[in-house]
Amino acid sequence: MLAQGDVVNLALIPDDIRYGRDSSTARRDPSINPAALPQSAQLEDVEKEFIRAKLSEANGNKSLAAKKLGISRRTLYRKIEAYGLE
């Protein structure tokens, strides 16, 4: 990482990580707006909001949200518990 200290500034996160694996098409995920997060947001804060957005898109369907996130259901359940999203 290029960040100095323990805070990751959103400007330091490459587009392919911020917006998805296929940044070559300049496709942006509208479910989360990085500009709406504070510049001092921790990576965990960004992940939490992204998970919250995908759960909302999936109307609470965890299987669908996990698929949209590209993670297993078990991983999603662990993250939901860790972030207190339920």
N, CA, C and O atoms as a GROMACS GRO file, in nm:
protein
  344
    1MET      N    1   0.083  -0.116   0.000
    1MET     CA    2   0.000   0.000   0.000
    1MET      C    3   0.088   0.124   0.000
    1MET      O    4   0.201   0.123   0.050
    2LEU      N    5   0.035   0.228  -0.057
    2LEU     CA    6   0.107   0.354  -0.062
    2LEU      C    7   0.066   0.450   0.048
    2LEU      O    8   0.117   0.562   0.056
    3ALA      N    9  -0.025   0.408   0.133
    3ALA     CA   10  -0.075   0.495   0.238
    3ALA      C   11   0.029   0.514   0.346
    3ALA      O   12   0.106   0.423   0.377
    4GLN      N   13   0.031   0.632   0.401
    4GLN     CA   14   0.117   0.660   0.515
    4GLN      C   15   0.030   0.655   0.639
    4GLN      O   16  -0.074   0.720   0.644
    5GLY      N   17   0.071   0.580   0.738
    5GLY     CA   18  -0.009   0.565   0.859
    5GLY      C   19  -0.109   0.453   0.847
    5GLY      O   20  -0.097   0.368   0.759
    6ASP      N   21  -0.210   0.452   0.937
    6ASP     CA   22  -0.307   0.343   0.934
    6ASP      C   23  -0.437   0.375   0.863
    6ASP      O   24  -0.529   0.292   0.864
    7VAL      N   25  -0.448   0.489   0.801
    7VAL     CA   26  -0.571   0.525   0.731
    7VAL      C   27  -0.548   0.515   0.580
    7VAL      O   28  -0.453   0.572   0.526
    8VAL      N   29  -0.637   0.442   0.515
    8VAL     CA   30  -0.631   0.428   0.370
    8VAL      C   31  -0.724   0.532   0.309
    8VAL      O   32  -0.845   0.528   0.332
    9ASN      N   33  -0.669   0.622   0.234
    9ASN     CA   34  -0.747   0.724   0.165
    9ASN      C   35  -0.807   0.662   0.040
    9ASN      O   36  -0.738   0.589  -0.032
   10LEU      N   37  -0.932   0.690   0.012
   10LEU     CA   38  -0.998   0.631  -0.105
   10LEU      C   39  -0.926   0.662  -0.234
   10LEU      O   40  -0.930   0.582  -0.329
   11ALA      N   41  -0.860   0.775  -0.240
   11ALA     CA   42  -0.787   0.812  -0.362
   11ALA      C   43  -0.671   0.716  -0.389
   11ALA      O   44  -0.624   0.707  -0.502
   12LEU      N   45  -0.625   0.645  -0.286
   12LEU     CA   46  -0.513   0.552  -0.302
   12LEU      C   47  -0.556   0.414  -0.351
   12LEU      O   48  -0.473   0.334  -0.394
   13ILE      N   49  -0.685   0.386  -0.345
   13ILE     CA   50  -0.734   0.254  -0.386
   13ILE      C   51  -0.754   0.255  -0.537
   13ILE      O   52  -0.830   0.337  -0.588
   14PRO      N   53  -0.687   0.164  -0.609
   14PRO     CA   54  -0.700   0.160  -0.755
   14PRO      C   55  -0.845   0.137  -0.799
   14PRO      O   56  -0.922   0.072  -0.729
   15ASP      N   57  -0.880   0.191  -0.915
   15ASP     CA   58  -1.016   0.180  -0.966
   15ASP      C   59  -1.064   0.036  -0.976
   15ASP      O   60  -1.181   0.009  -0.948
   16ASP      N   61  -0.977  -0.058  -1.016
   16ASP     CA   62  -1.023  -0.196  -1.032
   16ASP      C   63  -1.062  -0.258  -0.899
   16ASP      O   64  -1.142  -0.351  -0.895
   17ILE      N   65  -1.008  -0.207  -0.790
   17ILE     CA   66  -1.048  -0.256  -0.658
   17ILE      C   67  -1.170  -0.178  -0.609
   17ILE      O   68  -1.263  -0.238  -0.554
   18ARG      N   69  -1.171  -0.046  -0.630
   18ARG     CA   70  -1.284   0.036  -0.584
   18ARG      C   71  -1.412   0.003  -0.657
   18ARG      O   72  -1.520   0.004  -0.596
   19TYR      N   73  -1.404  -0.026  -0.785
   19TYR     CA   74  -1.525  -0.039  -0.867
   19TYR      C   75  -1.548  -0.178  -0.925
   19TYR      O   76  -1.646  -0.198  -0.997
   20GLY      N   77  -1.463  -0.272  -0.898
   20GLY     CA   78  -1.482  -0.407  -0.950
   20GLY      C   79  -1.363  -0.453  -1.031
   20GLY      O   80  -1.273  -0.375  -1.061
   21ARG      N   81  -1.364  -0.578  -1.064
   21ARG     CA   82  -1.249  -0.638  -1.133
   21ARG      C   83  -1.228  -0.587  -1.274
   21ARG      O   84  -1.114  -0.582  -1.321
   22ASP      N   85  -1.334  -0.549  -1.342
   22ASP     CA   86  -1.322  -0.512  -1.483
   22ASP      C   87  -1.328  -0.361  -1.501
   22ASP      O   88  -1.426  -0.307  -1.552
   23SER      N   89  -1.221  -0.292  -1.459
   23SER     CA   90  -1.221  -0.146  -1.470
   23SER      C   91  -1.189  -0.102  -1.612
   23SER      O   92  -1.204   0.016  -1.644
   24SER      N   93  -1.146  -0.194  -1.698
   24SER     CA   94  -1.112  -0.157  -1.835
   24SER      C   95  -1.234  -0.107  -1.912
   24SER      O   96  -1.222  -0.030  -2.007
   25THR      N   97  -1.351  -0.152  -1.871
   25THR     CA   98  -1.474  -0.106  -1.938
   25THR      C   99  -1.530   0.019  -1.871
   25THR      O  100  -1.634   0.072  -1.912
   26ALA      N  101  -1.460   0.065  -1.767
   26ALA     CA  102  -1.501   0.184  -1.691
   26ALA      C  103  -1.641   0.166  -1.633
   26ALA      O  104  -1.712   0.264  -1.610
   27ARG      N  105  -1.680   0.042  -1.610
   27ARG     CA  106  -1.810   0.014  -1.549
   27ARG      C  107  -1.800   0.040  -1.399
   27ARG      O  108  -1.714  -0.014  -1.332
   28ARG      N  109  -1.886   0.121  -1.350
   28ARG     CA  110  -1.886   0.155  -1.209
   28ARG      C  111  -2.007   0.090  -1.142
   28ARG      O  112  -2.114   0.079  -1.202
   29ASP      N  113  -1.987   0.047  -1.019
   29ASP     CA  114  -2.096  -0.012  -0.943
   29ASP      C  115  -2.175   0.101  -0.878
   29ASP      O  116  -2.122   0.168  -0.789
   30PRO      N  117  -2.299   0.123  -0.920
   30PRO     CA  118  -2.376   0.234  -0.865
   30PRO      C  119  -2.427   0.210  -0.724
   30PRO      O  120  -2.487   0.299  -0.664
   31SER      N  121  -2.405   0.091  -0.668
   31SER     CA  122  -2.460   0.061  -0.537
   31SER      C  123  -2.387   0.130  -0.424
   31SER      O  124  -2.438   0.138  -0.312
   32ILE      N  125  -2.268   0.182  -0.450
   32ILE     CA  126  -2.194   0.252  -0.348
   32ILE      C  127  -2.125   0.372  -0.411
   32ILE      O  128  -2.069   0.362  -0.520
   33ASN      N  129  -2.129   0.480  -0.343
   33ASN     CA  130  -2.067   0.602  -0.392
   33ASN      C  131  -1.947   0.635  -0.304
   33ASN      O  132  -1.965   0.686  -0.194
   34PRO      N  133  -1.825   0.605  -0.351
   34PRO     CA  134  -1.706   0.631  -0.269
   34PRO      C  135  -1.695   0.777  -0.226
   34PRO      O  136  -1.640   0.805  -0.120
   35ALA      N  137  -1.746   0.868  -0.305
   35ALA     CA  138  -1.738   1.010  -0.271
   35ALA      C  139  -1.822   1.042  -0.148
   35ALA      O  140  -1.797   1.141  -0.079
   36ALA      N  141  -1.922   0.958  -0.119
   36ALA     CA  142  -2.008   0.982  -0.004
   36ALA      C  143  -1.942   0.940   0.127
   36ALA      O  144  -1.987   0.979   0.235
   37LEU      N  145  -1.836   0.861   0.118
   37LEU     CA  146  -1.764   0.819   0.237
   37LEU      C  147  -1.660   0.923   0.275
   37LEU      O  148  -1.605   0.990   0.187
   38PRO      N  149  -1.632   0.939   0.403
   38PRO     CA  150  -1.529   1.035   0.441
   38PRO      C  151  -1.393   0.993   0.387
   38PRO      O  152  -1.365   0.874   0.374
   39GLN      N  153  -1.309   1.089   0.356
   39GLN     CA  154  -1.177   1.059   0.300
   39GLN      C  155  -1.092   0.976   0.396
   39GLN      O  156  -1.000   0.908   0.353
   40SER      N  157  -1.123   0.980   0.525
   40SER     CA  158  -1.046   0.905   0.624
   40SER      C  159  -1.105   0.766   0.649
   40SER      O  160  -1.066   0.699   0.745
   41ALA      N  161  -1.198   0.723   0.566
   41ALA     CA  162  -1.264   0.593   0.585
   41ALA      C  163  -1.162   0.480   0.584
   41ALA      O  164  -1.071   0.477   0.501
   42GLN      N  165  -1.178   0.389   0.676
   42GLN     CA  166  -1.094   0.270   0.682
   42GLN      C  167  -1.144   0.172   0.576
   42GLN      O  168  -1.260   0.178   0.535
   43LEU      N  169  -1.058   0.084   0.531
   43LEU     CA  170  -1.095  -0.015   0.432
   43LEU      C  171  -1.215  -0.097   0.480
   43LEU      O  172  -1.302  -0.134   0.401
   44GLU      N  173  -1.219  -0.126   0.610
   44GLU     CA  174  -1.330  -0.202   0.666
   44GLU      C  175  -1.461  -0.126   0.649
   44GLU      O  176  -1.566  -0.186   0.624
   45ASP      N  177  -1.456   0.007   0.664
   45ASP     CA  178  -1.577   0.089   0.647
   45ASP      C  179  -1.630   0.079   0.504
   45ASP      O  180  -1.750   0.070   0.481
   46VAL      N  181  -1.539   0.081   0.410
   46VAL     CA  182  -1.576   0.072   0.268
   46VAL      C  183  -1.639  -0.064   0.241
   46VAL      O  184  -1.742  -0.074   0.175
   47GLU      N  185  -1.574  -0.171   0.292
   47GLU     CA  186  -1.627  -0.306   0.272
   47GLU      C  187  -1.765  -0.320   0.336
   47GLU      O  188  -1.856  -0.379   0.276
   48LYS      N  189  -1.782  -0.266   0.456
   48LYS     CA  190  -1.910  -0.275   0.525
   48LYS      C  191  -2.021  -0.208   0.444
   48LYS      O  192  -2.129  -0.265   0.430
   49GLU      N  193  -1.995  -0.091   0.391
   49GLU     CA  194  -2.096  -0.021   0.313
   49GLU      C  195  -2.126  -0.093   0.181
   49GLU      O  196  -2.240  -0.093   0.135
   50PHE      N  197  -2.024  -0.154   0.121
   50PHE     CA  198  -2.042  -0.229  -0.002
   50PHE      C  199  -2.130  -0.352   0.024
   50PHE      O  200  -2.221  -0.381  -0.054
   51ILE      N  201  -2.104  -0.421   0.133
   51ILE     CA  202  -2.185  -0.538   0.169
   51ILE      C  203  -2.328  -0.494   0.198
   51ILE      O  204  -2.423  -0.560   0.155
   52ARG      N  205  -2.344  -0.384   0.272
   52ARG     CA  206  -2.477  -0.334   0.303
   52ARG      C  207  -2.554  -0.302   0.174
   52ARG      O  208  -2.673  -0.332   0.163
   53ALA      N  209  -2.485  -0.242   0.076
   53ALA     CA  210  -2.549  -0.207  -0.051
   53ALA      C  211  -2.592  -0.332  -0.127
   53ALA      O  212  -2.702  -0.336  -0.182
   54LYS      N  213  -2.506  -0.433  -0.132
   54LYS     CA  214  -2.540  -0.556  -0.204
   54LYS      C  215  -2.653  -0.632  -0.136
   54LYS      O  216  -2.737  -0.690  -0.204
   55LEU      N  217  -2.657  -0.631  -0.004
   55LEU     CA  218  -2.769  -0.693   0.067
   55LEU      C  219  -2.899  -0.620   0.036
   55LEU      O  220  -3.004  -0.682   0.018
   56SER      N  221  -2.891  -0.489   0.029
   56SER     CA  222  -3.011  -0.410  -0.004
   56SER      C  223  -3.057  -0.440  -0.147
   56SER      O  224  -3.176  -0.458  -0.172
   57GLU      N  225  -2.962  -0.444  -0.241
   57GLU     CA  226  -2.995  -0.477  -0.381
   57GLU      C  227  -3.063  -0.612  -0.391
   57GLU      O  228  -3.154  -0.631  -0.472
   58ALA      N  229  -3.019  -0.706  -0.308
   58ALA     CA  230  -3.072  -0.843  -0.311
   58ALA      C  231  -3.194  -0.858  -0.220
   58ALA      O  232  -3.239  -0.970  -0.195
   59ASN      N  233  -3.247  -0.746  -0.171
   59ASN     CA  234  -3.364  -0.749  -0.081
   59ASN      C  235  -3.343  -0.843   0.037
   59ASN      O  236  -3.436  -0.912   0.078
   60GLY      N  237  -3.222  -0.845   0.091
   60GLY     CA  238  -3.191  -0.928   0.207
   60GLY      C  239  -3.159  -1.072   0.175
   60GLY      O  240  -3.126  -1.149   0.265
   61ASN      N  241  -3.166  -1.112   0.047
   61ASN     CA  242  -3.135  -1.249   0.008
   61ASN      C  243  -2.984  -1.268   0.014
   61ASN      O  244  -2.910  -1.220  -0.072
   62LYS      N  245  -2.939  -1.339   0.118
   62LYS     CA  246  -2.795  -1.353   0.142
   62LYS      C  247  -2.725  -1.436   0.034
   62LYS      O  248  -2.610  -1.408   0.000
   63SER      N  249  -2.793  -1.536  -0.018
   63SER     CA  250  -2.733  -1.616  -0.126
   63SER      C  251  -2.706  -1.530  -0.248
   63SER      O  252  -2.599  -1.538  -0.308
   64LEU      N  253  -2.803  -1.449  -0.285
   64LEU     CA  254  -2.787  -1.361  -0.400
   64LEU      C  255  -2.682  -1.254  -0.374
   64LEU      O  256  -2.601  -1.223  -0.460
   65ALA      N  257  -2.685  -1.197  -0.254
   65ALA     CA  258  -2.586  -1.094  -0.218
   65ALA      C  259  -2.444  -1.151  -0.223
   65ALA      O  260  -2.352  -1.086  -0.273
   66ALA      N  261  -2.427  -1.272  -0.173
   66ALA     CA  262  -2.295  -1.336  -0.176
   66ALA      C  263  -2.249  -1.356  -0.320
   66ALA      O  264  -2.132  -1.334  -0.352
   67LYS      N  265  -2.340  -1.398  -0.405
   67LYS     CA  266  -2.308  -1.417  -0.547
   67LYS      C  267  -2.266  -1.285  -0.610
   67LYS      O  268  -2.168  -1.280  -0.684
   68LYS      N  269  -2.341  -1.176  -0.581
   68LYS     CA  270  -2.308  -1.045  -0.635
   68LYS      C  271  -2.172  -0.996  -0.585
   68LYS      O  272  -2.099  -0.926  -0.656
   69LEU      N  273  -2.138  -1.034  -0.461
   69LEU     CA  274  -2.011  -0.993  -0.403
   69LEU      C  275  -1.895  -1.082  -0.448
   69LEU      O  276  -1.779  -1.044  -0.434
   70GLY      N  277  -1.928  -1.200  -0.502
   70GLY     CA  278  -1.823  -1.293  -0.545
   70GLY      C  279  -1.757  -1.365  -0.428
   70GLY      O  280  -1.639  -1.400  -0.434
   71ILE      N  281  -1.836  -1.386  -0.320
   71ILE     CA  282  -1.785  -1.456  -0.203
   71ILE      C  283  -1.883  -1.567  -0.166
   71ILE      O  284  -1.996  -1.570  -0.215
   72SER      N  285  -1.839  -1.658  -0.080
   72SER     CA  286  -1.927  -1.767  -0.038
   72SER      C  287  -2.030  -1.714   0.062
   72SER      O  288  -2.010  -1.608   0.123
   73ARG      N  289  -2.139  -1.788   0.076
   73ARG     CA  290  -2.240  -1.749   0.175
   73ARG      C  291  -2.181  -1.748   0.315
   73ARG      O  292  -2.211  -1.659   0.395
   74ARG      N  293  -2.099  -1.845   0.345
   74ARG     CA  294  -2.037  -1.854   0.478
   74ARG      C  295  -1.952  -1.730   0.505
   74ARG      O  296  -1.957  -1.675   0.615
   75THR      N  297  -1.875  -1.686   0.406
   75THR     CA  298  -1.794  -1.566   0.422
   75THR      C  299  -1.883  -1.446   0.445
   75THR      O  300  -1.854  -1.360   0.529
   76LEU      N  301  -1.992  -1.438   0.370
   76LEU     CA  302  -2.085  -1.327   0.388
   76LEU      C  303  -2.143  -1.329   0.528
   76LEU      O  304  -2.151  -1.224   0.592
   77TYR      N  305  -2.185  -1.445   0.578
   77TYR     CA  306  -2.239  -1.454   0.713
   77TYR      C  307  -2.137  -1.408   0.817
   77TYR      O  308  -2.172  -1.338   0.913
   78ARG      N  309  -2.010  -1.446   0.799
   78ARG     CA  310  -1.905  -1.403   0.893
   78ARG      C  311  -1.888  -1.252   0.890
   78ARG      O  312  -1.873  -1.189   0.995
   79LYS      N  313  -1.892  -1.194   0.771
   79LYS     CA  314  -1.875  -1.049   0.758
   79LYS      C  315  -1.996  -0.975   0.814
   79LYS      O  316  -1.980  -0.871   0.878
   80ILE      N  317  -2.116  -1.027   0.792
   80ILE     CA  318  -2.237  -0.968   0.849
   80ILE      C  319  -2.226  -0.964   1.002
   80ILE      O  320  -2.256  -0.864   1.066
   81GLU      N  321  -2.182  -1.075   1.058
   81GLU     CA  322  -2.167  -1.082   1.204
   81GLU      C  323  -2.056  -0.987   1.252
   81GLU      O  324  -2.074  -0.916   1.350
   82ALA      N  325  -1.944  -0.987   1.183
   82ALA     CA  326  -1.832  -0.902   1.224
   82ALA      C  327  -1.866  -0.754   1.219
   82ALA      O  328  -1.823  -0.676   1.304
   83TYR      N  329  -1.944  -0.714   1.119
   83TYR     CA  330  -1.978  -0.574   1.100
   83TYR      C  331  -2.110  -0.535   1.167
   83TYR      O  332  -2.152  -0.419   1.162
   84GLY      N  333  -2.176  -0.633   1.230
   84GLY     CA  334  -2.303  -0.605   1.297
   84GLY      C  335  -2.411  -0.557   1.202
   84GLY      O  336  -2.486  -0.465   1.233
   85LEU      N  337  -2.418  -0.619   1.086
   85LEU     CA  338  -2.514  -0.577   0.984
   85LEU      C  339  -2.651  -0.641   1.000
   85LEU      O  340  -2.742  -0.611   0.922
   86GLU      N  341  -2.669  -0.726   1.098
   86GLU     CA  342  -2.798  -0.791   1.113
   86GLU      C  343  -2.868  -0.749   1.237
   86GLU      O  344  -2.979  -0.794   1.264
   0.00000   0.00000   0.00000
